[in-house]
Amino acid sequence: MAELLEDFLRDRVTELRMRKNVSEYEMSLSLGRCKGYVQGISSGRTLPSMSGFFSICDYLEISPGDFFKSGTPRSEEEIRMCDYLVKLPQSDVTFLLNTAEFLVEKNRKK
């Protein structure tokens, strides 16, 4: 679960930074960090601290809640699925994750 969150954070910082049309270098310096700070986050080598995360949100002009919202509206089925997932034991969530990964890969090959 932590790995999924780290991947999401890395990808979301990159997505929002690109939407703002700034380089990793420029964003790092604007945040008052070393020039490779954002590149380290984007590559998955490092994670921001909580205060760093809030600074990133401020820089991107979004709330922390908006940071975790996907750009695509969720369907009724996705919302229901999420509601059920939080009620399952971890072993069942892992099983469903593996099944979803299998189905995505299967459909990708078509």
N, C-alpha and C positions, 0 to 999 in steps of 0.2 A: 504494500500500500504506500509506503514512504517513497519507493522508487517511482510510482505513478505520479505522486505529487511533485517530486523533483523534476520529472520530465515535463509535467504540465507547467510548472513555474518557469523552467528554462524556455519552453516554446512560447509561453504567453509573454514573457519579457521581450523576446525577439519580435513577436507579432506586433506588440504595442509600440515598440521602439521604431519598427519599420513603418508603421502607420503614421507615426509622428515625423518620419523622414529624417532621422538623426542617426549618425554612426555610433557604434559602440564606444569609440574613443571620445566623441563629443559628449555623449551621455555620461560617461564615467567622470570626465572633468567637471561637467555641470553639477554632478552629485558631490563634488569635492573629494573624489576618490582617485586612486592611481589609474593610469590610462588603460590598464587591462582589466579593470574591475567588472565591467559589464560583459566583456568577452569571457571572463571566467565563469560568470553565471550562465551565459548562453551556451557555453560548451559543456556545462555540467560539472566543471572542476570544483566549483564552490557554490554555496548558497548564501544569500544575504541574511544578515541578522534581522530581527524584528524591526529595529529602528531603520535598518537599511531598506527593508521591504516598504516601510511607510514612506521613506524618502523617495523610493522609486515610484510609488503611487502618486505622491505629490508632484514629482517631475513629469509624470505622464498625464497629470491632471485627471485622475480617476480615483474613486474611492476604493478601499481594500475590497469591499463587496463586489464592485464592478470588475476588479481584476480577475475574480474567480468566475465571472459570468462569461460564457461562451458567446461569440458573436452571432451564433445561429440560435433562433428560438427553438425551444424543445417541444417535441410533439407530446400529445397526451400519453402515448405509450411510453416514451422515455421518462416522463415524470412518474408514472405509475411504477415503472421498473426500478427507479431510484428509491421510491418509497418502500418497495419490497426488499431491495438489497440491504438497506440498513437494519432490517429485522432478521437477517440470516446470520448463522454462525460463520466465522472466517473460512472454515473448510468449504462450505457451500459457495461462498463468494469466489474463492479460488477456483473451484470447479467451473462456475459460470464464466469467469474471466478466461480460463483456458478454452472453454467452448466457444466464446465470442472470438477469440484470437484465431481458432481453427476456422470458423465460418468466414471471417474476413479474408484470411489467406486463400481459402477455397474460392471465394467469389472474385478475388483479385486475379486468379489464374484463368478465369473464364474469358 
